[in-house]
Amino acid sequence: HVLIITLNVNGLNSPIKRNRVAGWIKEQDPTICCLQETHLSPKDKHRLKVKGWKTILQANNEQKKAGVAILISDKVDFKAKQIKKDKEGQYITIKGTLHQDDITLINIHAPNTGARKFVKKLLTKLKGDINSNTIIVGDLNTPLTPMDRSSRQKINKEI
């Protein structure tokens, strides 16, 4: 089986935070780890190194905002065939084989405002890459209920 974990890390420029995230990844021991909001620059690939995880694919913004990454465990047989990266660091798409099975993985970090429109536009753009072997993960910034939209609402404690 394949275990995929995803986490919005809200910035990885602090060595302490990178160490904590690396520890969490090792503890969870997934096959694939998807991170959002790395806030790293394209030159910062070395900052994502985790022992046992040589395959690190990322899409970053030059201004150290947004940023997504996919780490693939050395324990699995994965071969990347095609990688699509967003220059804004809001998504990365990887087509490849995992244990000889075709897989497409899309890691998305939607902006806080206009997330619905962004996700719809992105998935329409990537329609040709999406099939029954596609897994979409990430922080879609899409509230599930009206209560999730506002921090100003009074929350009924019973709910």
C-alpha positions in Angstrom: 0.0 0.0 0.0 1.0 3.7 -0.4 0.7 6.2 2.4 0.6 9.8 1.4 0.7 12.6 4.0 0.2 16.3 3.4 0.9 19.3 5.6 0.8 23.1 5.3 4.0 24.0 7.0 3.6 27.8 6.9 7.3 28.4 6.1 10.4 26.4 6.4 13.1 29.1 6.7 13.7 28.4 10.4 16.1 25.5 11.1 14.2 24.5 14.2 10.9 24.2 12.2 12.7 22.3 9.4 14.0 19.9 12.0 10.5 19.4 13.5 9.0 18.8 10.1 11.7 16.3 9.3 11.1 14.5 12.6 7.4 14.4 11.9 8.0 12.9 8.4 10.3 10.2 9.8 7.7 9.4 12.6 4.8 9.1 10.1 7.0 7.1 7.7 4.9 7.7 4.6 5.6 6.7 1.0 5.0 10.3 -0.2 5.0 13.6 1.7 3.4 16.7 0.2 4.1 20.1 1.8 2.5 23.4 1.1 3.6 27.0 2.0 7.3 26.1 2.2 8.2 29.8 1.6 11.6 28.6 0.1 13.3 30.0 -3.0 14.1 27.8 -6.0 17.8 27.6 -4.7 16.7 26.2 -1.3 16.2 22.5 -2.3 18.9 21.5 0.3 16.7 22.8 3.1 14.2 20.1 2.5 16.6 17.2 2.9 15.4 14.4 5.1 17.4 11.2 5.6 15.9 8.5 3.5 14.3 10.9 1.1 16.5 11.7 -1.9 13.6 12.5 -4.3 12.6 16.1 -3.6 10.5 18.0 -6.2 9.4 21.5 -5.5 7.8 24.6 -7.1 8.8 27.9 -5.5 8.2 31.6 -5.9 11.3 33.8 -6.2 9.9 36.0 -3.3 9.9 33.2 -0.8 6.2 33.0 -0.5 3.8 30.1 -1.4 5.8 27.0 -2.4 4.9 23.4 -2.6 7.1 20.3 -2.4 6.7 16.5 -2.9 9.2 14.2 -1.1 9.3 10.5 -2.1 10.7 7.9 0.2 13.8 6.0 -0.9 12.0 2.8 0.2 9.8 2.8 -2.9 10.5 2.3 -6.6 9.4 5.6 -8.1 10.4 7.0 -11.5 9.3 10.5 -12.5 8.4 10.8 -16.2 7.0 14.3 -16.3 7.1 17.3 -13.9 5.1 20.5 -14.2 5.9 23.3 -11.8 4.2 26.6 -11.3 6.5 29.6 -11.2 4.3 31.1 -8.5 4.8 28.0 -6.3 1.1 27.2 -6.1 1.2 23.7 -7.6 3.4 20.9 -8.8 2.3 17.9 -10.9 4.3 14.7 -11.2 3.6 11.9 -13.6 5.5 8.7 -13.0 5.5 5.1 -12.0 5.3 3.9 -8.4 6.0 0.1 -8.2 5.4 -0.2 -12.0 1.9 1.5 -11.7 1.3 4.8 -13.4 0.5 7.6 -11.0 -0.1 11.3 -11.3 0.3 13.4 -8.2 -0.9 17.0 -7.9 0.1 19.1 -4.9 -1.8 22.4 -4.7 -1.6 25.4 -2.5 -4.6 27.6 -3.4 -4.4 31.3 -2.5 -6.5 32.4 0.6 -8.7 34.6 -1.6 -10.3 33.3 -4.7 -9.4 29.7 -4.0 -12.5 28.2 -5.6 -11.9 30.0 -8.9 -8.1 29.2 -8.7 -8.7 25.4 -8.2 -11.3 25.3 -10.9 -9.1 27.1 -13.4 -6.1 24.9 -12.5 -7.9 21.6 -12.8 -9.4 22.8 -16.1 -5.8 23.6 -17.3 -4.5 20.2 -16.1 -7.5 18.2 -17.4 -5.4 16.3 -19.9 -3.1 15.1 -17.1 -5.9 13.9 -14.8 -7.2 10.3 -15.0 -8.2 7.5 -12.7 -4.6 7.2 -11.4 -4.5 10.9 -10.3 -4.2 11.9 -6.6 -4.8 15.5 -5.8 -3.6 16.8 -2.4 -2.8 20.1 -0.7 -4.2 23.1 1.0 -7.2 24.1 -1.2 -8.2 26.9 1.2 -11.9 26.0 0.6 -14.1 26.3 3.7 -16.5 23.4 4.1 -19.3 25.4 5.8 -20.1 29.1 6.3 -18.9 28.8 9.9 -15.4 27.9 8.5 -15.2 31.1 6.6 -15.1 33.6 9.4 -13.3 33.8 12.7 -15.7 36.6 13.8 -18.7 34.3 14.1 -19.8 33.3 17.5 -19.4 29.5 17.7 -22.1 27.5 19.4 -20.2 25.3 21.9 -22.7 22.5 21.4 -21.7 22.3 17.7 
